[in-house]
Amino acid sequence: MKARILILLLILVSGYGYAQTLLGESKQKSSFKLWRLIYINGEAKVEGFYREQKIDRDLLSEFQKSKNYTGGLLINTRSAIWDPKFMLLDVDAEYNTGFDGDQYLVFPDRAEARTLNKLDLRSTFFSEKPVSLTTFASFNQLYQNRESLANIKSNNRNYGGMLSYANKYLPTQIGYSNSKNYQDELQTGRFFNQEQSDIYARSSFNLTKLDDRNELSYNHNEFINSTEYINLKNKADIISLYNNYNLDFKRRYNFSSNISKSIQKGSYNLDRLQAFENLSLKLPKNFNFVASYGFNNLKQDSNKVIQHNVKSAVSHKLYESLYSSLIYEYNTQKSDFYKRSLHLAGFDIRYNKKIPTNGMLSMSYKYTKQFQTTESDPIMFQAIHEEYVLTDGNVVLLNRPYIDPASIIVRDVTGTIIYQLNFDYILIERNNYFEIQRIIGGLIPNGTAVYVDYVANQPGSYKYVANNQSFYAGVRLFKQLMEFYYRFNKMDYIMQEKVENLVLNYYTQQTYGAMFEYKFAKAGTEYSIYHSNVIPYTMLWYYLDLQKNFSQRVNVSLHGSVRDYKMTGDSLTQKFTSFSGKVAYRIWGMSTISASAGYMNQKVNGTELDYLTARLDFTTVYRQLYFSAGTELYRRNYLSEGINFYGGYLKIVRKF
């Protein structure tokens, strides 16, 4: 009710400024000039859904029907208070109401968000003056569904502002923001509350006439994360200085620096000093030199770590075909519990040459030798926020052996969503390592990053030298009509000391591939042999992509891929199959009909998952009326659970 009253007041008050006009008509100025409406637009919509869902489990079968009718109004306005140069006010408001506000939450295989109430306010003072002020406030409420696992209701509130002083010598910005997000799982009673406030200031300046850039910034953050089980509170202060200097007018020599100091107190205490320095030199005779230095001093409640990292490379380019470089890296870490040092040296050579038939020959070879020494007593190592990208068909191992599987926690990159084992991902033990894979149809999107926390047994002191080689050879013929390539990678270890409790991954990988591309079609295959003492396998991958536009009215796209792994160490198999396609046809004007379908199958060590989706949509526009209708199908079978879903919708929108 409050939202509707606010929208009506907004329309009525705004109307005193400028009357709504048609294109080509002159605007009529109101005698009341304190409030002037610059523009108003929006949309009114009605829509309906019908859904059927059946879930079959070992001892339980559920069948559900859902009907939902909703209507909503969205309004966007911009107004001037007194004068646009004095104050601009943007108000965006949205209100939706429905016959049954909860039924639409039951929707499989995707996170569906529906904003029920939303209000955004933004104001800008003195936009054309050196000193300007912007403020904002946002309030919204939404529902979110996680494929029959949890129905989530969220309330979000954000407000803040920024004061800017634009000048030639020291432009400065000072700001404040406050946000609160409360999530409630309606089915389980679980909740997640997050509050955060930020005070920040930053200023930039120049010291020379060589286009240098310098920025000094300060942030004060206070945040609270709480659930029904925990309540975490932290305060953090961060000050940082960034510098970037060109050392000559031709910009051949460049130096950059980034230094920051962080102090956090509360549930997690830490004190961190970081520095990153980079030097780049363009030398005569097509030589280049780059060097970097990184420093990290971290103090936590129970540990202190000091890290130095030095990298350097000298490269040379001969004509357009031959590139070569020498590389060196030194890294050392010292904590209260261990000391680790690494020296890495090597070289890299790449060769590209045009050949007859409008082709290209490419070859490269890289060799590195790594000396690593660790001095430590056996301890339990805590890994926090290690990043992994989970992609269907790719084998991903967690970095360390001897991990306690009960300690593994997988989160999204925001840290707010904790993924569930055997629902969103699976773990497979591989010779004291763990392989992690996402589950198709779970919450983890394909090809995205996740953060993993775990506890692993850290072996004691050890020393080894690792040799790594990689080679590539490929040839493209007839303007990239076809391509054939070969890749070779090898890692072995020598001069080992006290490595009995350390699992070193010896591997040799050979990959043979071919790709054919002609106009709208591309197909390829790849065969890989991976010899390893941790996870040996052979992999056959073949794929097909088709995409074609016919007379600007019909668009067709098809994709198919199969990755077949055979684990040679234990005779187990993994197979990932995916097919998808879409056809879109523009019937006339802005009327379009489209059909899409996708099928994915995942077989891992005898466990199979089937996943099928199909969708049909029709859209058209008549003057300012937008019509859309469609139907969709979803089926998923995994372990002892099967989900069958059918649905349809109709939506009408009037824009103004």
LUMRO-207376 format. One record per residue (C-alpha): residue number from 1; x negated, z, y. Coordinates in pm, whole numbers, plus 50000, padded with zeros to 5 digits. Layout:
# LUMRO-207376
NUM, X, Z, Y
...
This chain:
# LUMRO-207376
1, 50000, 50000, 50000
2, 49719, 50089, 50240
3, 49549, 49756, 50174
4, 49869, 49561, 50249
5, 49931, 49753, 50572
6, 49570, 49693, 50681
7, 49598, 49317, 50618
8, 49923, 49296, 50817
9, 49772, 49488, 51108
10, 49469, 49260, 51098
11, 49687, 48949, 51127
12, 49904, 49093, 51404
13, 49620, 49228, 51617
14, 49411, 48913, 51572
15, 49702, 48704, 51685
16, 49672, 48842, 52036
17, 49342, 48661, 52083
18, 49391, 48291, 51999
19, 49703, 48141, 51853
20, 49654, 47955, 51522
21, 49597, 47588, 51609
22, 49605, 47258, 51429
23, 49310, 47015, 51422
24, 49293, 46825, 51748
25, 49503, 47073, 51943
26, 49348, 47267, 52228
27, 49318, 47644, 52186
28, 49543, 47851, 52405
29, 49364, 48143, 52563
30, 49551, 48468, 52563
31, 49570, 48680, 52871
32, 49453, 48969, 52653
33, 49080, 48892, 52633
34, 48951, 49211, 52477
35, 49008, 49059, 52129
36, 48965, 48686, 52066
37, 49024, 48532, 51725
38, 48762, 48264, 51652
39, 48899, 48158, 51314
40, 49119, 48275, 51032
41, 49143, 48125, 50684
42, 49224, 48236, 50337
43, 49440, 48172, 50038
44, 49747, 48298, 49858
45, 49761, 48270, 49480
46, 49978, 48337, 49179
47, 49861, 48316, 48820
48, 49968, 48405, 48471
49, 49792, 48460, 48141
50, 49906, 48476, 47783
51, 49667, 48598, 47511
52, 49674, 48674, 47142
53, 49394, 48852, 46964
54, 49353, 48958, 46602
55, 49068, 49177, 46480
56, 49009, 49217, 46106
57, 48781, 49490, 45972
58, 48723, 49630, 45622
59, 49007, 49881, 45628
60, 49179, 49796, 45954
61, 49353, 49499, 46111
62, 49460, 49484, 46474
63, 49686, 49229, 46641
64, 49745, 49224, 47014
65, 49947, 49014, 47257
66, 49896, 49028, 47629
67, 50100, 48888, 47913
68, 49986, 48917, 48268
69, 50129, 48792, 48595
70, 49935, 48847, 48914
71, 49956, 48748, 49275
72, 49709, 48793, 49554
73, 49619, 48727, 49915
74, 49272, 48663, 50056
75, 49203, 48651, 50431
76, 48875, 48581, 50613
77, 48859, 48626, 50989
78, 48602, 48620, 51266
79, 48680, 48764, 51604
80, 48502, 48824, 51932
81, 48534, 49154, 52113
82, 48524, 49091, 52488
83, 48273, 48807, 52443
84, 48099, 48652, 52136
85, 47765, 48741, 52290
86, 47874, 49106, 52301
87, 48033, 49158, 51960
88, 48136, 48947, 51661
89, 48362, 49105, 51400
90, 48409, 48959, 51049
91, 48685, 49102, 50835
92, 48745, 48982, 50478
93, 49030, 49139, 50286
94, 49174, 49074, 49942
95, 49466, 49228, 49760
96, 49591, 49152, 49410
97, 49883, 49297, 49223
98, 50018, 49227, 48876
99, 50292, 49297, 48630
100, 50056, 49496, 48405
101, 49721, 49573, 48562
102, 49551, 49679, 48237
103, 49647, 49414, 47985
104, 49413, 49146, 48118
105, 49115, 49370, 48034
106, 49140, 49268, 47668
107, 48932, 48950, 47676
108, 48659, 48881, 47421
109, 48309, 48750, 47445
110, 48246, 48789, 47813
111, 48235, 49039, 48093
112, 48545, 48956, 48301
113, 48562, 49107, 48648
114, 48885, 49103, 48852
115, 48881, 49248, 49201
116, 49206, 49432, 49268
117, 49135, 49558, 49618
118, 48854, 49448, 49846
119, 48770, 49496, 50210
120, 48450, 49378, 50383
121, 48372, 49455, 50746
122, 48074, 49315, 50938
123, 47997, 49345, 51307
124, 47719, 49199, 51519
125, 47637, 49326, 51869
126, 47430, 49127, 52119
127, 47349, 48846, 51872
128, 47168, 48642, 52141
129, 46976, 48932, 52292
130, 46633, 49070, 52200
131, 46799, 49393, 52088
132, 47085, 49341, 51839
133, 47282, 49563, 51606
134, 47462, 49472, 51284
135, 47684, 49703, 51080
136, 47868, 49653, 50754
137, 48110, 49832, 50525
138, 48249, 49720, 50192
139, 48507, 49875, 49963
140, 48625, 49727, 49636
141, 48769, 49819, 49301
142, 48729, 49613, 48987
143, 48787, 49618, 48614
144, 48537, 49493, 48357
145, 48576, 49430, 47986
146, 48301, 49426, 47721
147, 48447, 49235, 47430
148, 48673, 49506, 47292
149, 48390, 49760, 47311
150, 48468, 49925, 47644
151, 48710, 49879, 47931
152, 48540, 49978, 48255
153, 48696, 50066, 48588
154, 48460, 50062, 48886
155, 48490, 50177, 49244
156, 48223, 50061, 49486
157, 48154, 50162, 49844
158, 47876, 50037, 50069
159, 47810, 50084, 50437
160, 47518, 50071, 50676
161, 47361, 49896, 50968
162, 47043, 49749, 51114
163, 46896, 49761, 51465
164, 46663, 49469, 51549
165, 46424, 49426, 51837
166, 46297, 49067, 51863
167, 45990, 49013, 52075
168, 45670, 48812, 52076
169, 45429, 49091, 51991
170, 45596, 49347, 51764
171, 45940, 49250, 51624
172, 46091, 49557, 51460
173, 46390, 49636, 51238
174, 46536, 49978, 51157
175, 46821, 50015, 50912
176, 47031, 50244, 50697
177, 47245, 50174, 50393
178, 47451, 50390, 50161
179, 47614, 50284, 49836
180, 47819, 50456, 49570
181, 47924, 50307, 49239
182, 48146, 50496, 48998
183, 48219, 50345, 48656
184, 48469, 50494, 48413
185, 48510, 50374, 48052
186, 48883, 50405, 48009
187, 48884, 50412, 47629
188, 48603, 50661, 47568
189, 48610, 50885, 47874
190, 48245, 50813, 47947
191, 48143, 50760, 48309
192, 47844, 50652, 48513
193, 47797, 50754, 48875
194, 47528, 50606, 49098
195, 47469, 50697, 49461
196, 47187, 50568, 49677
197, 47095, 50587, 50044
198, 46810, 50404, 50214
199, 46644, 50441, 50552
200, 46398, 50166, 50628
201, 46185, 50037, 50911
202, 45957, 49735, 50924
203, 45755, 49563, 51189
204, 45541, 49249, 51190
205, 45257, 49147, 51416
206, 44967, 48902, 51460
207, 44604, 48995, 51523
208, 44433, 48656, 51548
209, 44506, 48297, 51646
210, 44478, 48172, 51286
211, 44844, 48215, 51190
212, 44785, 48553, 51028
213, 45078, 48762, 50913
214, 45093, 49141, 50907
215, 45386, 49362, 50814
216, 45416, 49740, 50806
217, 45721, 49895, 50638
218, 45859, 50236, 50549
219, 46144, 50327, 50312
220, 46308, 50657, 50235
221, 46536, 50644, 49929
222, 46762, 50907, 49782
223, 46947, 50831, 49462
224, 47161, 51007, 49204
225, 47239, 50882, 48854
226, 47482, 51091, 48653
227, 47684, 51061, 48333
228, 47880, 51310, 48126
229, 47546, 51418, 47976
230, 47281, 51393, 48247
231, 47241, 51432, 48621
232, 46928, 51278, 48775
233, 46831, 51319, 49141
234, 46527, 51170, 49310
235, 46391, 51126, 49660
236, 46123, 50867, 49731
237, 45914, 50770, 50031
238, 45731, 50436, 50032
239, 45499, 50302, 50299
240, 45334, 49960, 50262
241, 45109, 49730, 50460
242, 45090, 49356, 50394
243, 44826, 49127, 50551
244, 44762, 48756, 50515
245, 44470, 48594, 50698
246, 44346, 48237, 50722
247, 43972, 48265, 50775
248, 43935, 47923, 50936
249, 44152, 47682, 51133
250, 44165, 47430, 50846
251, 44313, 47698, 50615
252, 44047, 47642, 50350
253, 43975, 48014, 50319
254, 44248, 48271, 50279
255, 44261, 48646, 50223
256, 44571, 48857, 50153
257, 44621, 49228, 50096
258, 44914, 49448, 49992
259, 44869, 49827, 49995
260, 45148, 50076, 49926
261, 45190, 50450, 49880
262, 45491, 50599, 49696
263, 45587, 50964, 49655
264, 45892, 51053, 49448
265, 46025, 51404, 49390
266, 46318, 51529, 49186
267, 46408, 51472, 48824
268, 46107, 51239, 48793
269, 45803, 51320, 49004
270, 45538, 51061, 49073
271, 45270, 50981, 49325
272, 45146, 50620, 49327
273, 44884, 50437, 49533
274, 44862, 50061, 49476
275, 44649, 49784, 49624
276, 44639, 49410, 49554
277, 44369, 49201, 49721
278, 44334, 48822, 49688
279, 44068, 48577, 49810
280, 44096, 48197, 49789
281, 43818, 47956, 49893
282, 43825, 47575, 49894
283, 43460, 47481, 49850
284, 43280, 47145, 49890
285, 43265, 46887, 49610
286, 43622, 46972, 49492
287, 43529, 47325, 49384
288, 43768, 47618, 49427
289, 43710, 47989, 49393
290, 43980, 48256, 49356
291, 43935, 48628, 49306
292, 44171, 48924, 49300
293, 44144, 49299, 49274
294, 44419, 49540, 49174
295, 44412, 49918, 49199
296, 44675, 50157, 49064
297, 44657, 50537, 49087
298, 44963, 50694, 48926
299, 45030, 51067, 48896
300, 45330, 51182, 48694
301, 45448, 51519, 48573
302, 45244, 51507, 48252
303, 44990, 51231, 48306
304, 44756, 51065, 48552
305, 44645, 50701, 48522
306, 44385, 50518, 48730
307, 44358, 50143, 48678
308, 44122, 49878, 48817
309, 44178, 49508, 48752
310, 43941, 49230, 48865
311, 44008, 48859, 48807
312, 43805, 48560, 48919
313, 43791, 48188, 48848
314, 43581, 47891, 48959
315, 43752, 47555, 48911
316, 43658, 47193, 48967
317, 43859, 46872, 48975
318, 43689, 46542, 48895
319, 43894, 46248, 49024
320, 44256, 46288, 48911
321, 44190, 46324, 48541
322, 43952, 46610, 48460
323, 44010, 46972, 48554
324, 43780, 47252, 48441
325, 43747, 47623, 48518
326, 43549, 47933, 48429
327, 43740, 48262, 48421
328, 43648, 48628, 48406
329, 43862, 48942, 48399
330, 43778, 49311, 48394
331, 44037, 49583, 48342
332, 43990, 49955, 48302
333, 44244, 50237, 48258
334, 44171, 50606, 48258
335, 44424, 50883, 48202
336, 44429, 51245, 48094
337, 44469, 51129, 47732
338, 44279, 50803, 47691
339, 44028, 50565, 47844
340, 44048, 50190, 47793
341, 43833, 49901, 47916
342, 43866, 49525, 47872
343, 43627, 49240, 47954
344, 43753, 48883, 47918
345, 43554, 48565, 47980
346, 43625, 48203, 47898
347, 43676, 47848, 48013
348, 43960, 47598, 48043
349, 43939, 47215, 48032
350, 44228, 46972, 48092
351, 44217, 46593, 48078
352, 44490, 46345, 48178
353, 44443, 45969, 48161
354, 44678, 45678, 48211
355, 44677, 45440, 47915
356, 44832, 45097, 47845
357, 45209, 45066, 47789
358, 45267, 45283, 48100
359, 45168, 45586, 47902
360, 44969, 45903, 47951
361, 44712, 46077, 47733
362, 44684, 46456, 47782
363, 44434, 46694, 47625
364, 44338, 47054, 47696
365, 44126, 47327, 47542
366, 44096, 47694, 47639
367, 43866, 47956, 47491
368, 43846, 48326, 47581
369, 43650, 48616, 47437
370, 43791, 48963, 47493
371, 43597, 49289, 47454
372, 43825, 49592, 47429
373, 43731, 49958, 47391
374, 43963, 50258, 47373
375, 43860, 50623, 47366
376, 44140, 50859, 47274
377, 44276, 51115, 47034
378, 44585, 51010, 46837
379, 44884, 51063, 47069
380, 45247, 50960, 47107
381, 45263, 50679, 47366
382, 45570, 50648, 47589
383, 45650, 50287, 47692
384, 45885, 50254, 47989
385, 46053, 49934, 48108
386, 45855, 49683, 47905
387, 46006, 49342, 47980
388, 46105, 49094, 47708
389, 46297, 48766, 47731
390, 46537, 48723, 47438
391, 46612, 48360, 47357
392, 46799, 48234, 47053
393, 46558, 48091, 46800
394, 46244, 48258, 46939
395, 46058, 48533, 46754
396, 45990, 48831, 46983
397, 45779, 49130, 46871
398, 45760, 49459, 47057
399, 45409, 49504, 47191
400, 45291, 49803, 46987
401, 45294, 49899, 46620
402, 45408, 50233, 46477
403, 45715, 50260, 46703
404, 45975, 50525, 46628
405, 46292, 50312, 46592
406, 46514, 50604, 46696
407, 46338, 50608, 47035
408, 46411, 50243, 47123
409, 46642, 50197, 47422
410, 46728, 49848, 47550
411, 46869, 49807, 47902
412, 46952, 49528, 48142
413, 46712, 49465, 48431
414, 46918, 49686, 48662
415, 46882, 49978, 48421
416, 47255, 50057, 48434
417, 47372, 49893, 48109
418, 47240, 50028, 47778
419, 47278, 49768, 47502
420, 47394, 49878, 47158
421, 47201, 49827, 46834
422, 47380, 49596, 46585
423, 47631, 49500, 46855
424, 47409, 49343, 47122
425, 47072, 49322, 46939
426, 46910, 49382, 46604
427, 46569, 49520, 46501
428, 46369, 49382, 46207
429, 46061, 49565, 46080
430, 45757, 49337, 46052
431, 45446, 49503, 45904
432, 45446, 49812, 46132
433, 45585, 49606, 46422
434, 45949, 49554, 46521
435, 46106, 49218, 46595
436, 46398, 49223, 46842
437, 46674, 48960, 46858
438, 46989, 48938, 47062
439, 47321, 48899, 46877
440, 47521, 48592, 46970
441, 47844, 48703, 47135
442, 47699, 49036, 47244
443, 47636, 49149, 47600
444, 47281, 49014, 47630
445, 47292, 48662, 47778
446, 47073, 48401, 47611
447, 46734, 48351, 47774
448, 46747, 48659, 47998
449, 46511, 48953, 48035
450, 46574, 49305, 47910
451, 46382, 49630, 47955
452, 46278, 49826, 47646
453, 46174, 50193, 47630
454, 46021, 50344, 47316
455, 45777, 50598, 47176
456, 45487, 50476, 46959
457, 45204, 50647, 46777
458, 44886, 50564, 46970
459, 44587, 50540, 46733
460, 44261, 50710, 46825
461, 43935, 50556, 46949
462, 43863, 50199, 46848
463, 43664, 49894, 46956
464, 43691, 49523, 46883
465, 43611, 49174, 47011
466, 43890, 48914, 47006
467, 43844, 48537, 47012
468, 44135, 48324, 47132
469, 44146, 47945, 47120
470, 44417, 47701, 47220
471, 44415, 47322, 47200
472, 44671, 47061, 47301
473, 44678, 46685, 47255
474, 44969, 46463, 47347
475, 45047, 46103, 47422
476, 45345, 45957, 47610
477, 45425, 45588, 47566
478, 45643, 45328, 47737
479, 45730, 45525, 48052
480, 45797, 45845, 47855
481, 46019, 45667, 47605
482, 45842, 45860, 47331
483, 45598, 46146, 47313
484, 45387, 46285, 47027
485, 45192, 46608, 47055
486, 44993, 46867, 46864
487, 44920, 47231, 46955
488, 44673, 47470, 46795
489, 44633, 47842, 46865
490, 44408, 48091, 46693
491, 44331, 48461, 46737
492, 44073, 48649, 46531
493, 43872, 48969, 46567
494, 43506, 49053, 46514
495, 43275, 49353, 46570
496, 43545, 49602, 46477
497, 43498, 49977, 46489
498, 43750, 50244, 46382
499, 44046, 50002, 46359
500, 44187, 50146, 46035
501, 44499, 50280, 46213
502, 44535, 49978, 46439
503, 44733, 49669, 46336
504, 44550, 49364, 46475
505, 44748, 49042, 46466
506, 44527, 48770, 46318
507, 44706, 48440, 46353
508, 44658, 48065, 46339
509, 44939, 47844, 46463
510, 44968, 47466, 46435
511, 45258, 47277, 46588
512, 45346, 46910, 46545
513, 45611, 46756, 46767
514, 45778, 46432, 46868
515, 46027, 46353, 47142
516, 46222, 46035, 47220
517, 46407, 45979, 47547
518, 46603, 45671, 47652
519, 46838, 45669, 47949
520, 47106, 45931, 47869
521, 46977, 46039, 47526
522, 46692, 46268, 47426
523, 46602, 46381, 47075
524, 46307, 46563, 46930
525, 46166, 46762, 46644
526, 45893, 47022, 46605
527, 45728, 47174, 46300
528, 45521, 47489, 46333
529, 45301, 47671, 46080
530, 45220, 48028, 46181
531, 44972, 48213, 45959
532, 44964, 48581, 46050
533, 44903, 48918, 45890
534, 45206, 49055, 46082
535, 45482, 48791, 46066
536, 45380, 48462, 45897
537, 45636, 48183, 45900
538, 45704, 47812, 45911
539, 45956, 47678, 46159
540, 46138, 47345, 46179
541, 46321, 47269, 46503
542, 46520, 46958, 46584
543, 46748, 46890, 46877
544, 46962, 46623, 47047
545, 47080, 46597, 47408
546, 47322, 46338, 47544
547, 47449, 46317, 47901
548, 47626, 46014, 48044
549, 47844, 45932, 48344
550, 48085, 45640, 48303
551, 48192, 45469, 48628
552, 48194, 45802, 48816
553, 48514, 45904, 48637
554, 48400, 46028, 48299
555, 48116, 46269, 48230
556, 48009, 46343, 47873
557, 47742, 46592, 47763
558, 47647, 46694, 47410
559, 47376, 46928, 47286
560, 47269, 47028, 46937
561, 46980, 47240, 46815
562, 46867, 47387, 46482
563, 46574, 47627, 46435
564, 46496, 47710, 46073
565, 46242, 47986, 46004
566, 46100, 48069, 45662
567, 45909, 48398, 45656
568, 45628, 48319, 45415
569, 45524, 48681, 45374
570, 45850, 48811, 45225
571, 46049, 48489, 45148
572, 46316, 48581, 45403
573, 46481, 48323, 45629
574, 46618, 48300, 45979
575, 46826, 48006, 46096
576, 46978, 47944, 46438
577, 47225, 47659, 46482
578, 47404, 47566, 46803
579, 47623, 47275, 46908
580, 47804, 47233, 47238
581, 47979, 46956, 47422
582, 48188, 46884, 47728
583, 48397, 46588, 47842
584, 48533, 46571, 48197
585, 48766, 46293, 48314
586, 48875, 46239, 48674
587, 49225, 46102, 48636
588, 49292, 46022, 49000
589, 49194, 46161, 49337
590, 49102, 46527, 49284
591, 49277, 46558, 48947
592, 49045, 46635, 48658
593, 49086, 46724, 48294
594, 48798, 46868, 48095
595, 48744, 46982, 47739
596, 48450, 47184, 47609
597, 48355, 47341, 47278
598, 48062, 47533, 47138
599, 47955, 47655, 46798
600, 47670, 47891, 46716
601, 47557, 48027, 46383
602, 47290, 48289, 46325
603, 47158, 48376, 45978
604, 46902, 48654, 45965
605, 46786, 48794, 45632
606, 47119, 48732, 45461
607, 47334, 48851, 45753
608, 47544, 48577, 45911
609, 47720, 48550, 46245
610, 47964, 48268, 46332
611, 48075, 48205, 46687
612, 48316, 47933, 46803
613, 48463, 47866, 47147
614, 48682, 47586, 47278
615, 48848, 47532, 47614
616, 49078, 47277, 47781
617, 49130, 47276, 48160
618, 49334, 47070, 48406
619, 49294, 47091, 48785
620, 49458, 46900, 49067
621, 49506, 46928, 49443
622, 49811, 46831, 49647
623, 49754, 46875, 50018
624, 49655, 47243, 50041
625, 49792, 47340, 49700
626, 49540, 47384, 49417
627, 49678, 47382, 49062
628, 49484, 47473, 48749
629, 49597, 47531, 48392
630, 49423, 47562, 48061
631, 49395, 47705, 47716
632, 49106, 47847, 47516
633, 49011, 47948, 47164
634, 48755, 48202, 47046
635, 48647, 48304, 46697
636, 48369, 48541, 46593
637, 48272, 48671, 46250
638, 47992, 48923, 46215
639, 47927, 49176, 45939
640, 48269, 49311, 45838
641, 48450, 49221, 46159
642, 48637, 48905, 46249
643, 48789, 48830, 46589
644, 49038, 48548, 46653
645, 49158, 48487, 47005
646, 49396, 48235, 47165
647, 49491, 48221, 47531
648, 49634, 48013, 47812
649, 49665, 48039, 48187
650, 49831, 47885, 48493
651, 49706, 47932, 48850
652, 49842, 47808, 49184
653, 49651, 47861, 49509
654, 49759, 47777, 49863
655, 49466, 47759, 50104
656, 49501, 47781, 50479
